Amino acid sequence: MFNIRKFCFLILPVLLFSACDQQGVKQSGQAGGMPADTLKSIQRFGMVTGIKADKIDYYKQLHASIWPGVAKKIKACHIQNYSIYLKEIENKYYLFSYFEYTGNDFAKDMQLMAADSTTQRWWKETAPAQIPLPDAAAKNETWSRAEEVFFLK
């Protein structure tokens, strides 16, 4: 069964991955080497979680030097264009993440990611920094999925 909490612990490390190769787009009409019909199946994810103020520096250090095995697994599981943002609101800190999924079976890919031993070690490093929002905590998850209300292509 897919565990969004574990999945998000993995996803957090990635700030910049698999950006579309703009030169490839111009030359081949394809983005990132994907056929044009694949682009129609991209699923976009926006998620939010809290972060402990005293863990922000450590969290940033982890993500500045993402472990190669973690990055490789994320890409192998069809995650691209991943970003994480930090925002302070009323003296509390929050992380917002955005990523795109380009595969055909999200649950299966997330199970593969969760089974990876390097990923599991990474989650043990990132988990203590995060504070789930109430809706995520109620489901024993860390990240709350945000509703997409606007998209301009």
N, C-alpha and C positions, 0 to 999 in steps of 0.2 A: 504494500500500500504506500502511496506517495505521502511523504511527510514534508509539508511546506516549511516547517521550522528548520529541519536539517538542510533542505535545499537552499534556503535563504542564507544560512550560515556559510554555505559554500559560495554563493553568488556574491556576497559582499566584498570579497577580495578584489574583484575585478573592477577597475576604473575605466580602462580603455582596452577593449578587445574587438577583434574582427571588424574593424571599421571598413566600410565598403571601399574597394580599390577604385578610386575615381577615374584613374587612367583606364582601367579595365572596363568601366561603364562606358566611357567615350568610344573605346575601340570595338567593344563587342556587343554593346547594348545590354549587358548584364551587370548586375551589382555583386561585387564580392565573389565573382566566378559562378554565381547561381543562375540557372536558367530563369528567364522572365516569368514563367508560370509558377516557379517556386516562390517568387516574391509575393504572390497573392496570398500565400498561406502563412505569412509571418504573423505571430501572435505577440502583441506588445504587453508588457507587464510593468506596472508602477506599484511600488510597495513602500510602506512606512514602518519604522520602528523607533523606539527611543534608544538613546545611548547614554551611558554614565559619563558625567563630565570628567571624572578623574581617569577615565579610560580612553578619552579621545586621542591623546597623543600616541598611545600604544596602538590603537586601532589604525591610525593613519600610517604609522611605521610599518605595520603588517602589510597594509595594502600598497605601500610604496615599493615593497619588495616581495610581491606575490610569489609564492612557491611555484616553480615551473610545473610540477605535477598537477597542481590545482588548476592553473591556467589551461593546461592541456586537456584536463577532464572537462572543464567548462565548455571549451570549444568542441570537444568530441560529442558533447551532449547537446549540440546545436544552439548554443547561446551566443549571441553577438550583440554588438553595440551596447555594452553594459556600462552604466555610470552609477556612481553613488554620490549623493550630495549631503552636506551637513548643514543644519539650520538651527539656530537658537530662537526659541519662542518663549517669552516670559520666563527667562532663566532656566529653561529646560532645553535639552538638546535632542534633535531628531535626525534620523537618516532617511533619505528618500532614495530609492533605487529604481532604475529603469533598465530594462533589457528586452531583447527580442528573441523569440524562440522560433527557429526555422525548421524544426524536425516534424515528423508525422505522428509521434507518440510521446507526448510530454511526460505522462506518468512513467512510462518505461525508461525514458532517458533519465528522469530524476531518481528512479530506483538504481540505475547503473551508477549514477553519481554518488548516491548514498552508500553504495557498497564499496566504494573506493577507499582504501586505508589512508591514503594521503589526505583526501578530503575530510575524513573523520578526524584526523589529527588537527587539521585547520579549524574545523568547527570547535574543537576544544579550546583553541586560542581565541576565537572571535566571540563565542557564546557569553563569557563573563562580562563583556562590554555592553551588551544589548539589554534593553528594557522593553518587553512586549507591551503594545497598547492593549487595553482591556479586551477588545474583541478577539485578538490573537491569543492572549493569555487564557481566555475561556476555552479555547480549542487546543491548548498546550502547544501553541505555535509562537514564533517570535515576530514574524512580519505580518502586517495587515495589508491585504491587497487593496489597492485604490481603484475606484471606478473611473474608467476613461470617459470623460465628458466631451472631449474635443480632440480631433486629429486632423491635421492638414498635411497632405502629401505633396 
